[in-house]
Amino acid sequence: CQVSLEVRMGCGFGACYGCTVNTRKGLKRVCRDGPVFELGDIIWPEVRI
């Protein structure tokens, strides 16, 4: 199962790391590595809603 995340993006192309989300594979940038992630990879208590 996958989820699509939406966060504020400072630059929109991955340089500022302002849109990171913590995953089981380390920090991922929503603008470059997503916005679609595997549901089980996201560490949910650390996601800003």
Secondary structure, 3 states (H helix, E strand, C coil): CEEECCCCCCCCCCCCCCCEEEECCEEEEHHHHCCEEEHHHECHHHCCC
